[in-house]
Amino acid sequence: MDDKNQPKVRFSGFTDPWEQRKFGELWRKTSNKNTNEEFSDDDIISVAQMQMNTSLKISKQSYLKTYNVLQYGEIAFEGNKSKNYSFGRFVLNNLRDGIVSHVFITFKPLVDMNIDFMKEYIHYEPVMKHILVKSTTKTVMMTTLNVNDVSKQKILFPIMKEQIKIGKLLDIVSGLIAANQDKVDQLKKMKKWLMQNMFV
């Protein structure tokens, strides 16, 4: 941020500082369980990959009652530490309604948010680490989130029109990355085939 509450790069027409809001004003912890087994093991979401976990099958279906419901637009806290996420991270569900393991803490939005913007912003380490360092406890492999502490932390929040602009641009760039990654993967397969068939 340049002027503390303003990004260095803005779209034309946006000059106001981003609003400083408490996390608890934007998100509230949910406690929705899959008690009625509305969702099956076909509806399990992999939080780490943010995709449907079709390979995971639960042997005892009643265990799915312990799973948390994660609706579209809600976020889950993943406590796994990594080189990119020192204090864990929030991941936004931009897939569809589903369920996640009870080990994840889930939150629902309390205000309107742009999905494309928030899915990137909510787990952007340079922003979120300042919040999570004050509201997590480290263990050997995981970090534990303190909901009361995180609710008090402040986050800069742009108006919806600016969220939409930023979100649309980031979504376009993400699409270009994915398309080029597919090309790279295809070229790698071609190179492997050529080496297997052209070398003695």
Residue frames as a rotation matrix with the C-alpha (Angstrom) as fourth column:
MET 1
0.574 0.819 0.000 0.00
0.819 -0.574 0.000 0.00
0.000 0.000 -1.000 0.00
ASP 2
-0.188 -0.644 0.742 1.24
0.630 -0.658 -0.412 3.44
0.753 0.390 0.529 -0.91
ASP 3
-0.427 0.140 0.893 -0.69
-0.494 -0.863 -0.101 5.83
0.757 -0.485 0.438 1.33
LYS 4
-0.871 -0.023 0.491 -1.24
-0.452 0.433 -0.780 3.13
-0.194 -0.901 -0.388 3.96
ASN 5
-0.234 0.877 0.419 -4.90
0.010 0.433 -0.901 2.63
-0.972 -0.207 -0.111 3.03
GLN 6
0.673 0.444 -0.592 -4.53
-0.552 -0.232 -0.801 2.91
-0.493 0.866 0.089 -0.74
PRO 7
0.548 -0.484 0.683 -3.01
0.619 0.783 0.058 0.51
-0.563 0.391 0.729 -3.28
LYS 8
-0.390 -0.788 -0.476 -0.16
0.109 -0.553 0.826 1.80
-0.914 0.270 0.302 -5.44
VAL 9
-0.995 0.094 -0.023 -2.07
-0.026 -0.030 0.999 0.97
0.093 0.995 0.033 -8.62
ARG 10
-0.379 0.924 -0.050 -5.72
0.052 -0.033 -0.998 1.96
-0.924 -0.381 -0.036 -9.06
PHE 11
-0.286 0.436 0.854 -8.26
0.958 0.156 0.241 1.80
-0.028 0.886 -0.462 -11.85
SER 12
-0.884 0.021 0.467 -9.34
0.117 -0.957 0.265 5.15
0.452 0.289 0.844 -13.26
GLY 13
-0.032 0.935 0.352 -12.08
-0.274 -0.347 0.897 6.72
0.961 -0.068 0.267 -11.16
PHE 14
0.748 0.236 -0.620 -11.09
0.465 0.481 0.743 5.13
0.474 -0.844 0.250 -7.86
THR 15
-0.111 -0.789 0.604 -9.31
-0.054 -0.602 -0.797 7.48
0.992 -0.121 0.025 -5.49
ASP 16
0.541 0.389 0.745 -10.90
-0.721 -0.241 0.650 6.92
0.433 -0.889 0.150 -2.08
PRO 17
-0.588 -0.747 0.309 -8.89
-0.795 0.463 -0.393 4.99
0.150 -0.477 -0.866 0.55
TRP 18
-0.275 0.453 -0.848 -9.93
0.087 0.890 0.447 1.43
0.958 0.049 -0.284 1.24
GLU 19
0.415 0.545 0.729 -12.07
-0.688 -0.336 0.643 1.15
0.595 -0.769 0.235 4.34
GLN 20
-0.759 -0.649 -0.062 -10.57
-0.405 0.545 -0.734 -0.43
0.510 -0.532 -0.676 7.43
ARG 21
0.352 0.934 0.057 -12.99
-0.744 0.242 0.623 -3.07
0.569 -0.262 0.780 8.73
LYS 22
-0.275 -0.353 0.894 -12.79
-0.831 0.555 -0.036 -5.65
-0.483 -0.753 -0.446 11.48
PHE 23
-0.911 -0.120 -0.394 -12.68
-0.316 0.816 0.484 -9.22
0.263 0.566 -0.782 10.23
GLY 24
-0.787 0.612 -0.077 -15.70
0.505 0.568 -0.650 -9.97
-0.354 -0.550 -0.756 12.43
GLU 25
-0.175 0.714 -0.678 -17.69
-0.341 -0.690 -0.638 -7.30
-0.924 0.120 0.364 10.61
LEU 26
-0.231 -0.024 -0.973 -17.08
-0.972 -0.029 0.231 -9.04
-0.033 0.999 -0.017 7.32
TRP 27
-0.302 0.024 -0.953 -17.14
-0.301 0.946 0.119 -12.74
0.905 0.323 -0.278 8.29
ARG 28
0.110 0.350 0.930 -18.88
-0.993 0.083 0.087 -14.79
-0.047 -0.933 0.357 10.97
LYS 29
-0.878 -0.465 0.114 -17.99
-0.471 0.882 -0.027 -18.33
-0.088 -0.078 -0.993 12.03
THR 30
0.077 0.911 -0.406 -20.54
-0.847 0.274 0.455 -20.90
0.526 0.309 0.793 10.94
SER 31
-0.629 -0.225 0.744 -21.55
-0.644 0.686 -0.337 -24.06
-0.435 -0.692 -0.577 12.75
ASN 32
0.416 0.827 -0.378 -23.59
-0.894 0.297 -0.334 -25.75
-0.164 0.477 0.864 10.04
LYS 33
-0.586 -0.561 0.585 -23.06
-0.474 0.822 0.314 -29.51
-0.657 -0.093 -0.748 10.17
ASN 34
-0.569 0.336 -0.750 -24.16
-0.662 0.354 0.661 -32.09
0.488 0.873 0.021 7.64
THR 35
-0.686 0.256 0.681 -26.47
-0.565 0.401 -0.721 -33.49
-0.458 -0.879 -0.131 10.32
ASN 36
0.336 0.926 0.172 -29.29
-0.507 0.332 -0.796 -34.51
-0.794 0.180 0.581 8.00
GLU 37
-0.369 -0.616 0.695 -26.80
0.309 0.624 0.718 -35.99
-0.876 0.480 -0.040 5.51
GLU 38
0.696 0.584 -0.419 -28.02
-0.113 -0.487 -0.866 -33.60
-0.709 0.650 -0.273 2.85
PHE 39
0.415 -0.663 -0.623 -24.56
-0.901 -0.205 -0.381 -33.95
0.125 0.720 -0.683 1.29
SER 40
0.984 -0.109 0.144 -22.84
0.096 0.991 0.092 -37.23
-0.153 -0.077 0.985 0.40
ASP 41
0.205 -0.979 -0.008 -19.20
0.315 0.059 0.947 -38.13
-0.927 -0.197 0.321 -0.19
ASP 42
0.055 -0.118 0.991 -19.70
0.996 -0.063 -0.063 -36.88
0.070 0.991 0.114 -3.76
ASP 43
0.748 0.351 0.563 -19.99
0.335 -0.932 0.136 -33.38
0.573 0.087 -0.815 -2.26
ILE 44
0.609 -0.600 -0.519 -16.71
0.603 -0.075 0.795 -33.33
-0.516 -0.797 0.316 -0.31
ILE 45
0.922 -0.308 0.234 -14.59
-0.076 -0.739 -0.670 -30.30
0.379 0.600 -0.705 -1.14
SER 46
0.225 -0.929 -0.294 -10.79
0.966 0.252 -0.056 -30.39
0.126 -0.271 0.954 -1.00
VAL 47
0.899 0.112 -0.423 -9.96
0.242 -0.932 0.268 -27.10
-0.365 -0.344 -0.865 0.71
ALA 48
0.025 -0.992 -0.125 -6.27
0.217 -0.117 0.969 -27.36
-0.976 -0.051 0.212 -0.19
GLN 49
-0.782 -0.327 0.531 -7.02
0.537 0.079 0.840 -27.57
-0.316 0.942 0.114 -3.93
MET 50
-0.374 0.798 -0.473 -10.46
-0.416 -0.600 -0.683 -25.92
-0.829 -0.059 0.556 -3.88
GLN 51
-0.480 0.325 -0.815 -11.91
-0.758 0.315 0.572 -28.64
0.442 0.892 0.096 -6.05
MET 52
0.618 0.752 0.231 -14.29
-0.776 0.536 0.332 -31.53
0.126 -0.385 0.914 -5.50
ASN 53
-0.475 -0.793 0.382 -12.55
-0.852 0.523 0.027 -34.45
-0.221 -0.313 -0.924 -3.81
THR 54
0.435 0.751 -0.497 -14.05
-0.868 0.496 -0.011 -37.25
0.238 0.437 0.868 -5.88
SER 55
-0.147 -0.588 -0.795 -11.40
-0.304 0.792 -0.530 -39.79
0.941 0.164 -0.295 -4.86
LEU 56
-0.906 -0.196 0.376 -12.27
-0.400 0.106 -0.910 -39.69
0.138 -0.975 -0.175 -1.15
LYS 57
-0.014 0.903 -0.429 -14.91
-0.244 0.413 0.877 -42.22
0.970 0.117 0.214 -0.18
ILE 58
-0.439 -0.046 0.897 -16.16
-0.890 -0.113 -0.441 -42.53
0.122 -0.993 0.008 3.40
SER 59
-0.821 0.065 -0.568 -16.70
0.003 0.994 0.110 -46.12
0.571 0.089 -0.816 4.52
LYS 60
-0.470 0.684 -0.558 -19.11
0.863 0.223 -0.454 -45.18
-0.186 -0.695 -0.694 7.29
GLN 61
-0.313 0.377 0.872 -21.61
0.595 -0.637 0.490 -42.75
0.740 0.672 -0.025 5.78
SER 62
0.704 0.623 -0.340 -22.85
0.640 -0.349 0.685 -41.58
0.308 -0.700 -0.645 9.18
TYR 63
-0.085 -0.835 -0.544 -19.41
0.887 -0.312 0.341 -40.01
-0.454 -0.454 0.767 9.70
LEU 64
-0.543 -0.086 0.835 -20.41
0.665 -0.651 0.366 -37.40
0.512 0.754 0.411 7.13
LYS 65
0.597 0.800 -0.060 -22.72
0.635 -0.425 0.645 -35.93
0.490 -0.423 -0.762 9.79
THR 66
0.395 -0.531 -0.750 -19.61
0.706 -0.346 0.617 -34.51
-0.588 -0.773 0.239 11.47
TYR 67
-0.460 -0.610 0.645 -18.60
0.887 -0.353 0.298 -32.61
0.046 0.709 0.703 8.32
ASN 68
-0.344 0.279 -0.896 -19.08
0.194 -0.913 -0.359 -28.85
-0.919 -0.298 0.260 8.08
VAL 69
0.486 0.533 0.692 -21.26
0.837 -0.056 -0.545 -27.44
-0.251 0.844 -0.474 5.33
LEU 70
-0.490 -0.644 -0.587 -19.32
0.295 -0.757 0.583 -24.95
-0.820 0.113 0.561 3.21
GLN 71
0.551 0.796 0.251 -21.60
0.567 -0.137 -0.812 -22.94
-0.612 0.590 -0.527 0.98
TYR 72
0.130 -0.432 0.893 -20.62
0.921 -0.280 -0.270 -21.08
0.367 0.857 0.361 -2.17
GLY 73
0.339 -0.069 0.938 -18.90
0.023 -0.996 -0.082 -17.81
0.941 0.050 -0.336 -1.21
GLU 74
0.974 -0.032 0.224 -17.95
-0.225 -0.039 0.974 -18.96
-0.023 -0.999 -0.045 2.29
ILE 75
0.181 -0.976 -0.120 -14.36
-0.676 -0.035 -0.736 -19.41
0.714 0.215 -0.667 3.46
ALA 76
0.951 -0.006 -0.309 -12.53
0.201 0.772 0.603 -22.13
0.235 -0.636 0.735 5.38
PHE 77
0.482 -0.838 0.257 -9.34
-0.875 -0.447 0.185 -21.83
-0.040 -0.314 -0.949 7.41
GLU 78
0.833 -0.341 -0.435 -6.65
0.170 0.907 -0.385 -24.34
0.526 0.246 0.814 6.50
GLY 79
0.886 -0.406 0.224 -4.05
-0.387 -0.380 0.840 -24.64
-0.255 -0.831 -0.494 9.24
ASN 80
0.669 -0.676 0.307 -1.37
0.718 0.695 -0.035 -26.48
-0.190 0.244 0.951 7.27
LYS 81
0.496 -0.601 -0.626 1.89
-0.266 -0.792 0.550 -24.54
-0.826 -0.106 -0.553 7.34
SER 82
0.617 -0.370 0.694 3.91
0.774 0.444 -0.452 -24.21
-0.141 0.816 0.560 4.15
LYS 83
-0.476 -0.874 -0.100 6.66
0.819 -0.482 0.310 -22.07
-0.319 0.066 0.945 2.69
ASN 84
-0.643 0.290 0.709 4.00
0.367 -0.695 0.618 -19.86
0.672 0.658 0.340 1.12
TYR 85
0.329 0.826 0.457 1.66
-0.253 -0.389 0.886 -19.71
0.910 -0.407 0.081 4.12
SER 86
-0.649 -0.761 -0.026 3.50
-0.134 0.147 -0.980 -19.44
0.749 -0.632 -0.197 7.42
PHE 87
-0.857 0.371 0.357 0.34
-0.429 -0.133 -0.893 -19.12
-0.284 -0.919 0.273 9.53
GLY 88
-0.395 0.759 0.517 -2.13
0.665 0.625 -0.409 -21.16
-0.633 0.182 -0.752 7.51
ARG 89
-0.991 0.078 -0.105 -4.57
-0.129 -0.714 0.688 -19.54
-0.022 0.695 0.718 5.12
PHE 90
-0.112 0.994 0.016 -8.19
-0.230 -0.010 -0.973 -18.80
-0.967 -0.112 0.230 4.32
VAL 91
-0.978 -0.114 0.177 -9.62
0.133 0.318 0.939 -20.38
-0.164 0.941 -0.296 1.18
LEU 92
-0.379 0.879 -0.291 -12.83
-0.703 -0.478 -0.526 -19.21
-0.601 0.005 0.799 -0.46
ASN 93
-0.419 0.358 0.835 -15.32
0.448 0.881 -0.153 -21.68
-0.790 0.310 -0.529 -1.90
ASN 94
-0.309 0.295 -0.904 -15.87
-0.733 -0.679 0.029 -20.59
-0.606 0.672 0.426 -5.49
LEU 95
-0.996 -0.034 -0.079 -17.11
-0.073 0.815 0.574 -24.03
0.045 0.578 -0.815 -6.60
ARG 96
-0.116 0.990 -0.086 -20.53
-0.269 0.052 0.962 -24.88
0.956 0.135 0.260 -5.18
ASP 97
0.352 0.311 0.883 -22.20
-0.930 0.010 0.367 -25.85
0.106 -0.950 0.293 -1.91
GLY 98
0.228 -0.306 -0.924 -20.53
-0.097 0.937 -0.335 -28.87
0.969 0.166 0.184 -0.33
ILE 99
0.994 0.072 0.077 -18.96
-0.087 0.149 0.985 -30.24
0.059 -0.986 0.154 2.84
VAL 100
0.104 -0.995 -0.001 -15.50
-0.431 -0.044 -0.901 -30.16
0.896 0.094 -0.433 4.39
SER 101
-0.144 -0.255 -0.956 -13.91
0.634 0.719 -0.286 -32.02
0.760 -0.647 0.058 7.26
HIS 102
0.827 0.531 -0.183 -14.75
0.443 -0.418 0.793 -30.80
0.345 -0.737 -0.581 10.76
VAL 103
0.078 -0.878 -0.473 -11.08
0.934 -0.101 0.342 -29.85
-0.348 -0.469 0.812 11.22
PHE 104
-0.661 -0.271 0.700 -11.70
0.592 -0.762 0.263 -26.75
0.462 0.588 0.664 9.11
ILE 105
-0.364 0.543 -0.757 -13.20
0.513 -0.561 -0.650 -23.62
-0.777 -0.625 -0.074 10.67
THR 106
-0.443 0.303 0.844 -15.71
0.857 -0.133 0.497 -22.07
0.263 0.944 -0.201 8.30
PHE 107
-0.595 0.203 -0.778 -17.02
0.246 -0.875 -0.417 -18.52
-0.765 -0.439 0.471 7.96
LYS 108
0.100 0.670 0.736 -19.87
0.993 -0.025 -0.112 -16.90
-0.056 0.742 -0.668 6.05
PRO 109
-0.798 -0.396 0.454 -19.75
0.469 -0.881 0.056 -13.38
0.378 0.257 0.890 4.60
LEU 110
-0.232 0.704 -0.671 -21.81
0.783 -0.275 -0.559 -10.71
-0.578 -0.655 -0.487 6.35
VAL 111
0.121 0.224 -0.967 -21.60
-0.349 -0.902 -0.253 -8.15
-0.929 0.368 -0.031 3.53
ASP 112
0.965 0.228 0.129 -21.73
0.054 0.311 -0.949 -8.34
-0.257 0.923 0.288 -0.26
MET 113
0.032 -0.996 -0.082 -18.40
-0.377 -0.088 0.922 -9.35
-0.926 0.002 -0.378 -1.78
ASN 114
0.555 0.033 -0.831 -17.15
-0.828 0.119 -0.548 -10.05
0.081 0.992 0.093 -5.26
ILE 115
0.915 -0.121 0.385 -16.14
0.000 0.954 0.299 -13.72
-0.403 -0.274 0.873 -5.50
ASP 116
0.689 -0.676 0.262 -13.33
0.533 0.228 -0.815 -13.21
0.491 0.701 0.517 -8.02
PHE 117
0.241 -0.586 0.774 -11.77
-0.463 -0.770 -0.439 -10.47
0.853 -0.252 -0.457 -5.90
MET 118
0.485 0.029 0.874 -12.19
-0.874 0.001 0.485 -12.12
0.013 -1.000 0.026 -2.52
LYS 119
0.991 -0.132 0.032 -10.94
0.132 0.991 0.019 -15.58
-0.034 -0.014 0.999 -3.53
GLU 120
0.303 -0.930 0.209 -7.57
0.494 -0.034 -0.869 -13.97
0.815 0.366 0.450 -4.26
TYR 121
0.030 -0.273 0.962 -7.51
-0.471 -0.852 -0.227 -11.38
0.882 -0.446 -0.154 -1.50
ILE 122
0.755 0.426 0.499 -8.57
-0.612 0.184 0.769 -13.59
0.235 -0.886 0.400 1.41
HIS 123
0.865 -0.483 0.136 -5.56
0.347 0.772 0.533 -15.90
-0.362 -0.414 0.835 1.14
TYR 124
0.581 -0.699 0.417 -2.96
0.153 -0.410 -0.899 -13.41
0.799 0.586 -0.132 -0.11
GLU 125
0.324 -0.490 -0.809 -0.14
0.896 0.432 0.097 -13.97
0.302 -0.757 0.579 2.36
PRO 126
-0.688 -0.668 0.282 1.32
0.538 -0.731 -0.419 -10.41
0.487 -0.137 0.863 2.41
VAL 127
-0.280 0.681 0.676 -2.08
-0.507 -0.703 0.498 -9.11
0.815 -0.204 0.542 3.55
MET 128
0.626 0.747 -0.225 -3.40
-0.255 0.469 0.846 -11.96
0.737 -0.472 0.484 5.68
LYS 129
-0.019 -0.682 -0.731 -0.21
0.632 0.558 -0.538 -12.80
0.775 -0.472 0.420 7.59
HIS 130
-0.787 -0.257 0.560 -0.59
-0.166 -0.787 -0.595 -9.58
0.594 -0.561 0.576 9.59
ILE 131
0.140 0.921 0.363 -4.01
-0.867 -0.063 0.494 -10.79
0.478 -0.384 0.790 10.70
LEU 132
0.722 0.202 -0.662 -3.11
-0.068 0.973 0.222 -14.44
0.689 -0.115 0.716 11.25
VAL 133
-0.341 -0.913 -0.224 0.10
0.254 0.140 -0.957 -13.80
0.905 -0.383 0.184 13.20
LYS 134
-0.761 0.106 0.640 -2.06
-0.573 -0.574 -0.585 -12.16
0.305 -0.812 0.498 15.88
SER 135
0.111 0.937 0.332 -4.77
-0.986 0.147 -0.083 -14.80
-0.127 -0.318 0.939 15.90
THR 136
0.684 0.077 -0.725 -3.11
-0.302 0.935 -0.185 -18.19
0.664 0.345 0.663 15.44
THR 137
0.440 -0.563 0.700 -1.14
-0.734 0.223 0.641 -20.58
-0.517 -0.796 -0.316 17.64
LYS 138
0.117 -0.490 -0.864 1.58
-0.844 0.409 -0.346 -22.72
0.523 0.770 -0.366 16.09
THR 139
0.699 -0.058 0.712 1.94
-0.370 0.824 0.430 -26.43
-0.612 -0.564 0.555 16.72
VAL 140
-0.194 -0.875 0.443 4.39
0.043 0.444 0.895 -28.85
-0.980 0.193 -0.048 15.13
MET 141
-0.712 -0.065 0.699 2.57
0.644 0.335 0.688 -29.28
-0.279 0.940 -0.197 11.81
MET 142
0.003 0.864 0.504 -0.46
0.869 -0.252 0.427 -27.01
0.496 0.436 -0.751 12.02
THR 143
-0.968 -0.102 0.229 -1.62
-0.025 -0.869 -0.493 -23.61
0.249 -0.484 0.839 13.15
THR 144
-0.335 0.878 -0.342 -4.74
0.942 0.313 -0.118 -23.21
0.003 -0.361 -0.932 15.25
LEU 145
-0.570 0.206 0.795 -7.02
0.196 -0.906 0.376 -20.25
0.798 0.370 0.475 14.62
ASN 146
-0.686 0.397 -0.609 -8.52
0.607 -0.149 -0.781 -18.30
-0.401 -0.906 -0.139 17.53
VAL 147
-0.146 0.730 0.668 -11.89
0.900 -0.183 0.397 -17.09
0.412 0.659 -0.630 16.23
ASN 148
0.716 0.431 -0.550 -12.28
0.656 -0.686 0.315 -14.35
-0.241 -0.586 -0.774 18.86
ASP 149
-0.048 -0.842 -0.537 -8.84
0.319 -0.522 0.791 -12.96
-0.947 -0.133 0.294 18.08
VAL 150
-0.751 -0.270 0.602 -9.25
0.634 -0.041 0.772 -13.00
-0.183 0.962 0.202 14.31
SER 151
0.217 0.937 0.274 -12.64
0.955 -0.262 0.141 -11.28
0.204 0.231 -0.951 14.59
LYS 152
0.666 0.004 -0.746 -10.92
0.418 -0.830 0.369 -8.25
-0.618 -0.558 -0.554 16.16
GLN 153
-0.402 -0.912 0.077 -8.24
0.546 -0.172 0.820 -7.92
-0.735 0.372 0.567 13.49
LYS 154
0.382 0.528 -0.758 -8.61
-0.215 -0.747 -0.629 -5.19
-0.899 0.403 -0.172 10.88
ILE 155
-0.331 -0.385 0.862 -8.49
0.750 0.447 0.488 -5.62
-0.573 0.807 0.140 7.13
LEU 156
-0.625 0.078 -0.776 -8.61
-0.384 -0.897 0.219 -3.05
-0.679 0.436 0.591 4.34
PHE 157
-0.319 0.684 0.656 -11.75
0.682 0.646 -0.342 -3.46
-0.658 0.339 -0.672 2.25
PRO 158
-0.985 -0.076 -0.157 -12.56
-0.051 -0.733 0.679 -1.73
-0.166 0.676 0.717 -1.07
ILE 159
-0.165 0.972 -0.168 -16.02
-0.688 -0.235 -0.687 -0.78
-0.707 0.002 0.708 -2.31
MET 160
0.280 0.378 0.882 -17.88
0.181 0.882 -0.435 -3.31
-0.943 0.282 0.178 -4.45
LYS 161
0.972 0.118 -0.205 -17.29
-0.164 -0.287 -0.944 -1.49
-0.170 0.951 -0.260 -7.77
GLU 162
0.223 -0.964 -0.144 -13.54
-0.971 -0.207 -0.122 -1.63
0.087 0.167 -0.982 -7.23
GLN 163
-0.179 -0.196 0.964 -13.71
-0.447 0.889 0.097 -5.26
-0.877 -0.413 -0.247 -6.09
ILE 164
0.700 0.552 0.453 -15.46
0.154 0.503 -0.850 -6.15
-0.697 0.665 0.268 -9.36
LYS 165
0.820 -0.447 -0.357 -12.84
-0.553 -0.459 -0.696 -4.35
0.147 0.768 -0.623 -11.46
ILE 166
-0.147 -0.939 0.312 -9.92
-0.977 0.187 0.100 -5.99
-0.152 -0.290 -0.945 -9.65
GLY 167
-0.032 0.221 0.975 -11.60
-0.304 0.927 -0.221 -9.39
-0.952 -0.303 0.037 -9.55
LYS 168
0.906 0.420 0.042 -12.33
-0.062 0.230 -0.971 -9.38
-0.418 0.878 0.234 -13.28
LEU 169
0.513 -0.794 -0.327 -8.74
-0.800 -0.304 -0.516 -8.52
0.310 0.527 -0.791 -14.16
LEU 170
-0.343 -0.668 0.660 -7.28
-0.860 0.505 0.065 -11.18
-0.377 -0.546 -0.748 -11.84
ASP 171
0.326 0.555 0.765 -9.72
-0.141 0.829 -0.541 -13.76
-0.935 0.068 0.349 -13.24
ILE 172
0.944 -0.032 -0.330 -8.57
-0.331 -0.055 -0.942 -12.98
0.012 0.998 -0.063 -16.80
VAL 173
0.069 -0.998 -0.013 -4.91
-0.959 -0.063 -0.275 -13.33
0.274 0.031 -0.961 -15.79
SER 174
-0.227 -0.088 0.970 -5.65
-0.613 0.787 -0.072 -16.61
-0.757 -0.611 -0.232 -13.98
GLY 175
0.759 0.579 0.298 -7.32
-0.093 0.549 -0.831 -17.91
-0.645 0.602 0.470 -17.14
LEU 176
0.712 -0.572 -0.407 -4.26
-0.606 -0.207 -0.768 -17.00
0.356 0.793 -0.494 -19.20
ILE 177
-0.252 -0.812 0.526 -1.99
-0.959 0.284 -0.020 -18.76
-0.133 -0.510 -0.850 -16.71
ALA 178
0.093 0.381 0.920 -4.14
-0.316 0.887 -0.336 -21.91
-0.944 -0.259 0.203 -16.82
ALA 179
0.946 0.305 -0.109 -4.26
-0.176 0.203 -0.963 -21.89
-0.271 0.930 0.246 -20.62
ASN 180
0.400 -0.878 -0.263 -0.51
-0.784 -0.179 -0.594 -21.49
0.474 0.444 -0.760 -20.93
GLN 181
-0.251 -0.446 0.859 0.08
-0.835 0.549 0.041 -24.14
-0.490 -0.707 -0.510 -18.28
ASP 182
0.613 0.542 0.575 -1.94
-0.129 0.787 -0.604 -26.56
-0.780 0.296 0.552 -20.40
LYS 183
0.890 -0.328 -0.316 0.29
-0.359 -0.081 -0.930 -25.73
0.280 0.941 -0.190 -23.36
VAL 184
-0.038 -0.948 0.317 3.40
-0.983 -0.021 -0.181 -26.27
0.178 -0.318 -0.931 -21.24
ASP 185
-0.007 0.113 0.994 2.09
-0.542 0.835 -0.098 -29.65
-0.840 -0.539 0.055 -20.06
GLN 186
0.907 0.389 0.164 1.35
-0.056 0.496 -0.866 -30.68
-0.418 0.776 0.472 -23.65
LEU 187
0.611 -0.749 -0.254 4.83
-0.618 -0.251 -0.745 -29.66
0.495 0.613 -0.616 -24.78
LYS 188
-0.185 -0.659 0.729 6.40
-0.945 0.323 0.051 -31.62
-0.269 -0.680 -0.682 -21.92
LYS 189
0.380 0.407 0.831 4.47
-0.190 0.913 -0.360 -34.72
-0.905 -0.021 0.424 -23.00
MET 190
0.985 -0.036 -0.169 5.55
-0.166 0.067 -0.984 -34.16
0.047 0.997 0.060 -26.59
LYS 191
0.214 -0.976 0.046 9.18
-0.913 -0.217 -0.346 -33.80
0.348 0.032 -0.937 -25.56
LYS 192
-0.121 -0.211 0.970 8.96
-0.705 0.706 0.066 -36.99
-0.699 -0.676 -0.235 -23.47
TRP 193
0.753 0.460 0.471 7.45
0.010 0.707 -0.707 -38.89
-0.659 0.537 0.528 -26.42
LEU 194
0.838 -0.470 -0.279 10.14
-0.428 -0.247 -0.870 -37.56
0.339 0.848 -0.407 -28.79
MET 195
-0.066 -0.919 0.389 12.95
-0.996 0.037 -0.081 -38.54
0.060 -0.392 -0.918 -26.43
GLN 196
0.066 0.150 0.986 11.49
-0.449 0.887 -0.104 -42.01
-0.891 -0.436 0.126 -25.90
ASN 197
0.737 0.391 0.552 11.13
0.264 0.585 -0.767 -42.58
-0.623 0.711 0.327 -29.62
MET 198
0.918 -0.396 0.005 14.06
-0.179 -0.427 -0.886 -40.68
0.353 0.813 -0.463 -31.13
PHE 199
0.116 -0.903 0.413 16.84
-0.992 -0.084 0.094 -41.73
-0.050 -0.420 -0.906 -28.78
VAL 200
0.123 -0.166 -0.978 18.52
-0.344 0.918 -0.199 -45.09
0.931 0.361 0.056 -29.14
